[in-house]
């Protein structure tokens, strides 16, 4: 089957209208590309910051750095912005750069396949089929909730919801609430709901290191100061340098010991009960799992209506929740703070090579890509926030913009040289990933003694980036055509 002559062919098709997808659209327009479309499965843009509306949802990177370098915002209300303000910022940025007309809402990608005979991507979404010369997957990895397969959970007679699908119509006041999982989302919403509920029980499979959060409101006088020429750029450079220095510890875990002592002191100050403190103290190196920050989480756990079960949830029997250690509680509502699919992104099940093999099948032994961006077997395709680009110590915007530089460089070169097809060479991808895995061996993710989303079911670290973001930006500065097959 060949492409119908009447079917429009886009130069670029972008999957997802979150931070990555909006950024891709802006950069495409800057580079003269107007024949593109952004497919968004939901009714609105925003990605993670659209979906995660749980109480207390906020960023754990300073607002000044958690933003596009080309759309800086001097009037953030706090040093660490909340969900609503970030969501408004993303929407405003998209509107100001004229991206909304390019977005097709309610268009979930069901099947995207490379058609070798036409050198095109055919993307199916509902009753629509889109054709594009290139594909940019910007679907991210913090939006598909991970619902654990716990016996009896589906038959629970009360209310159950994931933190990323918060039920704002459900009143928690006076209820017995059980929280499953104590990661980044839970430490933000637990302090918010604790005063409302009658009983709050946390099932903590693994304790977390929690640092104090230097968050405060920014008065109008400081906002006016930051609006002066060069001030935001200077502040971003200062924050970037500070976080990058912190990142050295991820590659040399012994350096994180001082920061771990800060986390220990934070806990001692806020948790007086030795038994509770013992439950909350991790047995792994700080940084092995995502580093969390909160000034309110520990105080909430001190309250008389809160119980921490240092165990995972084994099963649900009616309204009784049974922990793996034999402990139990009664609950009216269960809130799942169980995270997302990171090492097995759902979009990989919907992108296919020319033979009909999915990206997830290519990745059955572990995710890998060339410079986290291109994948052998998938010509003219790019992935933003792809394998082994997780940094853990700095802003995701740094990664996204570095990748967009690389992608725009590739697209511009394809246009100038008249190439219909580019595909990373298998040996280039293999050699790059060999170096990645070699240098990850001494990282805190591999040696810190924890189980985290950085390691997949095979024990492979397919998420972490082994070098500095300075190196990342250099690697992704421009398209290196010698590593590609072109025609």
C-alpha positions, 0 to 999 in steps of 0.5 A: 500500500502506498500513501494516498496522493490526497493524504497530507504529509507533514515534515514533522509529527510530534507526540505529546504536548507537554514541556518537551512537545511544546519546546519542540514546536517552538524550536521547529518554528524558530528553524523555519518549519511550519508543516508540523503537527503535535498529537496530544492524547488529552484535552489540554496541553501540559503533560505532567503538570496537567495530570498531577494536580494532587494537593501540595504538588510542586517542583523540586527544582528552583523555578528560575531553572525549571523553565525554558532558557528562551522563555524566562519568567522573572515573576515566579511567586515562589523559589519552588513553583507549585503545579498550577503556576508551572502549568500556567507558565507552559500554557502561556509560553505555548500561546505566546509562541503560536504553538496552539494551532499546531496541536491536535487534542484527543489524539492518542497515538495508537500505532506509529510505523515506519514505512520503508517504501515511502520513507514516511511514518504512518501514525494512527490515532482513532479514525485519523492517520497522519503521515510524516517524514520525521517523528519526535516522541515527546511522551515523557515518562511521568504520566502513565500511572503504575497501578500495582497488582495487589491481590484484592485491590480491585475489590476494595469497597472504598475509593481508590485512586492514583496520585496522578489521577487525584479525585478532587470530588472525593472528600477525605475529611474524617476518613481512614486513608491508606497511602501506598508508596512514600516517594516524591508525590507522597511526601508532598500530598501527605502533609496536605491531607493529614490534618483532614483525615481521621486516620492516615496509614502509610505503607512504606516499602522503602524509606527515602532520604529527605532534605530540607527545602529552601522554599519561600515566597518571592516578594514583588521587589525581588521579582522587579529586580529579576526583571532587570536585564541580565538578572535572570540569566545570572541567577540561572547560571548560579543555580545551574553551577550549584546543582551541577556541583551537587551532581558530581556526587552522583558519579563519586558517591563518597562525596554525597556523605556530607549531604547525607549527614544533612538529611540525617540531621533534618530527620533528627530535628523533626522526628523525635521518636526513635522508633519512628526515626528507625523506620524512616532511616534508609539503609542505602546511600543518598542519591541512589533513589531520587533525592527528595526535599520537604519541610512538612513531611516529617512533622506530619508523620509525628501527628497522632493520627498517622501510622507508618508501616515499614512494609509494602502492601501485600493484599487487600481483604475488604476494607482491611489492608495487609502489609508484607510484615503481617501488620494491618489497618482499616481504610475507607480510601486508598491513595496510590503513590506508586509512581510511573512506568519509567524503564518500560515507557508505554509509548514503546509499545506503540512505535514500530519498525518497518518489519512490525516489531515494536520499540518495546520488543527492541528493548526487551533486554533493556532500553538503549539509544544513541545519545539518548535520542535516536535508535537503530531500526527507527529511521527519521525518529527522535526521542526526547528524554530517552534512555540514559538521560536521567540526571537526578541533580538538575533541571529536566529543561537542561536535557530537553533543550540539549536534545532539541538542539541536536534534533534541529541540527539533524533536521536542518542538515536533512533539509540542506542535503536533501536526505530522505532518510537517516538512521543511526548505525548499529555499531555507533549505538552499541559503542556509545551504550558500552561507554555509558554502562561502563561509566555508570558502574561506579555511580550512586545508582549502581553502587548505592545499595537500593532498588530504584526506577533507574534499574530495569527488571534485568538490573540494567541502568537504562535511565541514568546519565553517567556524565555531567550535563556540560558533557551532555550539552557537548554531545548533543550540540550538533548532529554527527552525520558520520554516525548515521546511514543517510540517503 
